[in-house]
Amino acid sequence: FFFFQAEDGIRDVERSRGLGDVYKRQAKALKLEAFYRFNDSTVALKAVAKLLKGKLPKCLKSFLETNVVSREVQERIICGEKKLASAINEELGLDCISDERSIEVMRGVRMQLGNLLKGISEADLKAMSLGLAHSLSRYRLKFSAEKVDVMIIQAISLLDDLDKELNNYAMRLKEWFSWHFPELIDIVSDYLLYAKVVHAIGMKTKIKDIKLEDLVPEEIEKEIREAAEMSMGTEISEDDEEHIKELAAQVMEMYEYRESLATYLKARMLAIAPNLSNMVGEIVGARLIAKAGSLINLAKLPSSTVQILGAEKALFKAMRTKHNTPKYGLIYHASLVGAAPVSVKGKVSRSLAAKCALCIRYDAMGESPDGAFGVANKAYIEAKIKQLESAVGKAPAVAKPVQKYKPPTQPKKEYNPAADFPTLAAKKRVQPEAKVEAAKPAPKVVPKTKKKVEEQITNQTN
């Protein structure tokens, strides 16, 4: 920490801007009054971490009390951070401001810090700044044992595997016990409740001595007893009954472990990604992180990729066949998308993916650890869904038809063949009228009779 006293000219706005533009004059305009140096980088990191949260560190508070409050400084204090200025105003009651002018002055101080602080070289300042920057980056990225997202990836993968195994085990139990008591499937449909009833009953002949009041309601218990008396199933041995009960016990244990694993996953997601959990839920958020590989990798993805994450096969197939690309992937299982009407699911998923991308980046950088940012964005998406739902039933606004341009009508001109050959037409007009002689009438041809023709032939032969 350092405390400078400015000259009278620094209070003028125009001159302060000039000093901010020309950083070499900054050293002449400021005078060092007090300076506090951290012992090591750990103490500096703790102080900076508190400053990022808007809190005043103890070392800074004691520094200001010694150098400012005890001296009864009445002048205004310039600070480069708004959070720090508000904290100083609240806790110490000093007149501290942080505006554009103060930021410009602090920029000049940082540029000329080597000249203002005597006894510290620029190389040492760069080394200390670099070390503190690395420590601060690791702190803000939350690389600690409590923030490891690998646990989330393993937990959600195990949860999916447990669901598959539970489905197989429960179906096998129903098929196996149905040979002995087939009517029980129609009465009890829930897998866990079915396993508990099977584990309690065993053989249907022993149902008279077994109480099912703690497992099922009284009406269902009555139906089970009546169905057991009139059951059409085959008889089983005691060895078969023992193995069926063991299978039912395993199903019950797996269900209990799944519930505990889901609780653990929820707690981990609220610790690592609270904003994402508030937006899409713990299970969907964990699947997104597992698909990307880590929370940092997920934060690097754009919202369009987050929207279709998990639908890569459908995307590449659509691109290959030149069809429409998918509108959603894993984000489809979020409650906001599932509750939306079919006609607006695409719009809702796009808006939700955009807000999820912001929440993921907030979680990756450690901002808003209480999840308030995610709650605010979820309320925004819910309001937008209501707006889209109200617009579904309304007819779309029809635009007025645009009138096409019509050129003015002109009288039609008749075709003049003489205009095609103007030279020939001119010659015909100039040439005088020729005298046309009367044509002589052609001699009439008198048809010869048959007798005359025969006489002519005889004369020629003689």
Secondary structure, DSSP 8 states (H G I E B T S, - for coil): -EEEEE-GGGGSHHHHHHHHHSGGGHHHHEEEEEE---SSHHHHHHHHHHHHTT---HHHHHHHIIIIITTT--S-EE-S-HHHHHHHHHHH---EE-SHHHHHHHHHHHHTHHHHSTT--HHHHHHHHHHHHHHHHHHHTT-SGGG-THHHHHHHHHHHHHHHHHHHHHHHHHHHHHTT-TTHHHH---HHHHHHHHHHH-SGGGGGG---TTTS-HHHHHHHHHHHHT-------HHHHHHHHHHHHHHHHHHHHHHHHHHHHHHHHHHH-HHHHHHH-HHHHHHHHHHHSSHHHHHTS-HHHHHTTT-HHHHHHHHHHT----S-SGGGGSHHHHHS-GGGHHHHHHHHHHHHHHHHHHHHTT--TTSHHHHHHHHHHHHHHHHHHHHHSS----------------------GGGG-HHHHHHHHHS------------------HHHHHHHHHHHH-
